[in-house]
Amino acid sequence: MGTPEFALPALGAILEAGHNIMAVYTASPRPAHRGQKETLSPVHQFALSKNLPVYTPATLKNAETQTQFKNHNADAAIVAAYGLLLPQAILDGTKMGCINIHPSLLPRWRGAAPIQRTIMAGDKETGVVIMQMNAGLDTGDMLAVQHFTIPDGTSSGGLHDTLAKISASLLVSTLEDLQKGKIIPIAQPAEGITYAHKITKTESRIDWNETADSIRQKILGLNPSPCAYFMYQGETIKILDAQLAPPSTLKPGTVTDNQLTIACGKNSIRTVKLQRPGKKPMMSAEFLHGYPIPSGTVLE
């Protein structure tokens, strides 16, 4: 049970490990790209390429869908960024219940956007938890945990890909240990609970009064989507990467040189990669060659 690219390594790994996949549940096809053509989810496309049966219910709350789910007679359901609420009848619909892959060190960053929030908060460490699901929001007992130290400058896109690979191998070993009866579920700690709320468009806009560290982590955490941005001459300019720069005494938001270094509430950032609407991402030097933003400009 999964939908985006994050779920693909895990699905591929359990298939390669020889598990018999009874069914793949994923989100319904949705309009995408400029033509708004209905597009299959990454998991849907992969499942079809492997001749796996695919189900795309709009909800799991009706009795017919729940009976169909139970009739697969599966040992377990693996859930990775599926996107639908799992009612109790689904949680109880397999012999071993529903096993979730969660890309954070629970109970930190329960919820919708754990990878982005991890980077935005400047966390130095994260990981993957394989969890026995219950009716709460990412509150189930932990079956396996793998830690990962985050290198400086990591974007949420880079961390996404790394944790997806980690989750695949961790899931396979966890299933093997479960089959052997070697795992004792561990309750999540009562301390350190945080929630990774869904990213809103309004928080993607850069507030230059924040510290340079905070702004850089926002830039990295929102790359590749939805991307941190500022406004200039009525255009939305996305910043995809930036470095920390020396302090400035100028007003926050002021461009301090010809390399698009920008004063912040504390210290400064120097942009590395930017993107104008409808244009490809560019390194700062190339961007500024065709679209100069002069020193002394005060950005919105």
N, C-alpha and C positions, 0 to 999 in steps of 0.2 A: 504494500500500500504506500504509494509515493507519487510525486508529480514532477518536481523540477530536476535539473541536472545533478543536484546534490545526491539524489537517491540512486543514480545510475551505477556508481562503483559497487555499492552494496548489493544491488540486484544482480549485477554481473558476477560478483564474487560468490554468492550463494548458488547461482546457477553452475558456475565452474566447479564449485566444491561438490557437486553431485546431488544437491537437494532437489526434490521433486516439487516444482512450483505449480500449485493447483490453479492459481488465478492471480492476475495482476489488477489491482484497483488503482485508478488514477482519476485526475480531474477531467471533466468533459472537455471536448475541443472548444477552443475559444478564439474569437477574432484577434488577429495579431498582424503586426507590420503595417505598412502604409495602405495596402489594399484591404485591410481588415478581413482577410480570408481566414476561415476557420482553420486553426492549426492544432495538431495533436501535441500533447505534452511530451517532453523528452522521454519520460518513462513509457508512455503509450507507444511512441515510435520504436523504442528499443524492444519492447515486448513483442510487437508485431514482427520485428526482424528475427526474433527467436521463436516465432510461432507459438507464443504463449497466449492463453485466453485472457482477454481484457474486458474489464467492467468499468463503466463510468457513471455510476449513479449520482444524481444531483443531491441526494441526501441518503443517510443510512438510518433514518428514523422510522421508516415504514416497515411493517411486518413482513411484507413480501421480500424486500431486500435483505432483511435480517435472516429470514429462513433460507434464502439462496446462499447467503454467506456461510451459515452453519452447515449447509448440505455439502460444502466442499470437503467437510470432514478432515480439515487440516490439523496438523500438530500445533502450528503456531502461525501467527500473522506478524510480519515484520513491517513496521511503520517508519517511514522516513519522509518528513515534510510532505505529508499527504494533502492536507488542506481542509479536510472535513472533520467535524466533531464526531467522535466515536461513542455512541451510546453504550450503556451497560450490556445490552444484548450482543453487541459486536465484541466488546471487551471479553465477554464470556463465550464467544462463538467458536473458539478453538480449544484443543486440549490444554495447551500451555499458555493460553491467553495472547495478548498483543504485546510485542516487544518493540520498543521505540529506540531509534538512534537519535541522540540529542547532542548537538555540537557546542557544548559548554560544560564546565565543571559544576554540575548541579550541587546545591540549589542556586548557585549564581546564574543569572540570565535564563530563568524560566520564561517561556513565551515565544513570541512570533519572530523576533529578529536577534537571536543570540550572537551571531557572528558579527553583525554590524555594531551592536552595542558593545561587544568585547573590545573592538578596535577603537570605537569612539571614546570609550572610557579610559583608554590607555593601559589596559591590562597587560601584564608581562607574561602571563601564563593562561592557557585555556586547555581544552581537551575534548574528548568524546566520552559520553556516558551511554552505555546500553542499559535500558531501564524497562522494568516490568510496568506496563501502563495500568493506571487506575482511573477513577472518574475525575480526579483533580487535574489542574494544569501543570503538567510535568512534575508531579509530586510522587510518582511511584518509586518503589525500591530499586536500588542500583544492582545490576548484575555484573557489570564490568566497567572499569574506568581506565582511560589512557590519557596521560598528561602530555602537553606540548608547550614548549617555550616559544613565544612569538618573537621572531627577529624584528629589530627596529625597521620601520619603513614598510611593514607588511600592510597591504590593503585588504579589505574584506573579501575581494575577489580571490586574492592569493590564499588567504586563510581558508576560504570556502573549499578551494580545490584540495588543499592539504588535509583538512579534516574529513573531507569526503573519502579520500584514500585511506586515512587512518580508520575510519568507521567500517570500511569494507573488510579489512583484515581482522579488526576487533570483533565484528559481528560473526564471522566464520568461526573464530576460536571460541567465542561465547556459546554459539549453538552446539559446537562439539562438546564443550564442557557441560552444558545443560543436559545433553543426551546421556552423558556419563554420570550425571548426578553429582558433579563436582562443585556446583555453584551454590553458595548460600546468599540469598538476597540481603542487601544491607539497606536499612532505612537512610534517607537523606538527612544530613545534619539539620538541626532546627535553627542554627545560626547561619548568617551570611546569605539570606534569601534576597535576591533582586529580580526584577522583572524586565524583560527585553521587549518593551512595547513596540508596536509597529511604527516604522519610520513615517513621519508626516512630511508633506511637502514644505510646510512653513519652516520646519527646523533644518531643512537643507540649505536655506539661505544663510550665508556667513554673517555673523555679527562681529565686526572688527574690534569691538570693545572687549571681547574675550581674549584670553592669553594665546600667544602663538602656539604653545603646546596643544591647547584644546582645539584650536582651529585646524592645526595639522592633523590631529587625530580624527576630526570630523571629515576632513578631506579624504583621508585614507579609508575611514569607515564607510563612507558613502560611495566609494569607487568599487565596482562599476555602475551601481545604480542605487539611488536616483542621481547621485553626484552633488557635491557641495557647489554653490554658485554665488556670484555677486552680479549686480546690475551695472552696466556701463553703456551710456548713450542709448538707453532703452532696450539693450540686448541682455539676454541671460548668458553670462560667461561661466562655464563650468571649470572648476579647478580639479584636475584628476590626480595631481601629485604636487608636493611642495616640500621644501626643506626649511629647517629653522635658521634664522638669520640674526645678526647682532641687534641689540636694542636700538630704539629710535626715540627721540624726544618729540617727534611730530605727532599730530593728532591721529588716533587710530583710524585706519582706512586710507591713509595718505601713501601714495606711491613714492618711495624714497630714492629710486635710481632708475636707470634705463633697462634693468633686468626684471622689472616688475616685482621688486621687493616691496612689501606692504607692512606698514606699522600696525601693530596690534595693541590691545590693552596692556600687554606686557610682552616685550621683545617684538620680533618681526618674523614674517615668513617670506621666503623667496619661491615663487612659483616655478614648477618644473615642467608641467604638462597642462595644457588648457584646450578648451573646445568651444567654438562658437556654434550657434544654432544652425543645423543643417550642414555643418562642416565636419571634417575628420579631426580627431585629436591631434594636436601638434606639440612638439617641444616648445618651450617658451621663446627661444630665440627666433624660431621660424614663425611662430604666432605673432610676435611683436614686429617682425619685418613687414608683414602684410597688414597689421592692425595695431599700430603703435598706441600705447597708453603712456603718456609723458610723465616724467618725474614731476611731483607736485600735485598730480591729480588726486582728488579726494573721492574715493569710491563710495557708492551707496551701500 
